Amino acid sequence: MKEDQWVSLFSGGKDSNWALYQALENGFDVKYLLTVHPPAGSYMYHVPATRVVPFVAESIGIELIEIEPEFKILGDADSGEQGDREVECIENSLIKIADEIHLEGVIAGAVESEYQRSRIQKMCDNLNITLYAPLWKSDPLAMVNKMVEAGFEIMMVSVAADGIDESWLGRYIDINAIGELEVLNAKYGVHILGEGGEYETLVTNGPHMNREIKVEYDVFWEENWGEIRVKNAWLC
């Protein structure tokens, strides 16, 4: 009999890393990480710096499956319809994986987005597998503090919010940064975990990783948003 195994939906950012970390700490047998490299404007997926994910996966020591989706972002498309189309590439990949292993379920870093969680849940229901989403409806401040206290090194790779300027790009989230995010939350409503798209991240080291990731990048900035554009990355 095949043992129950899991697939972790993985962007390389703090939320998917924390969900994976929680699963590993709870004894889940995680067979694969699954990363989608979406086009800009995706409704469902983290976009910046996903090309660094193979280094993260190597450091963690779990095999990575990468998906180059065929869907296109249609500017006039209904967002719900677009989201449904974007999930299809994951579902198709999981169907193939389920032919190979006894797939118990998927791990996801969903926090507050019902748009994302409901579509992942529907996909799991279709496949008769379990969704494990340990961050769902967690307190944002408590959660980011736990990440930092656990030793997660979290780099901001994109920002788009009032009060968050170019200086945050490439910055690591530490106690000082969390304090500033609390101020921005009170003043502008910036979500402390970036759930409103205020920022996205890359985890370059953590307790579940064997080697640190170094990143060389350029900074792109335009009016009130920006991102890092990775030129090179390596494991130390």
Secondary structure, 3 states (H helix, E strand, C coil): CCCEEEEEECCCCHHHHHHHHHHHHCCCCEEEEEEECCCCCCCCCCCCCHHHHHHHHHHHCCEEEEECCCCCCCCCCCHHHHHHHHHHHHHHHHHHHHHHCEEEEEECCCCCCHHHHHHHHHHHHHHCCEEECCCCCCCHHHHHHHHHHCCCEEEEEEECECCECHHHCCCECCHHHHHHHHHHHHHHCCCCCCCCCCEEEEEEECCCCCCCEEEEEEEEEECCEEEEEEEEEEEC
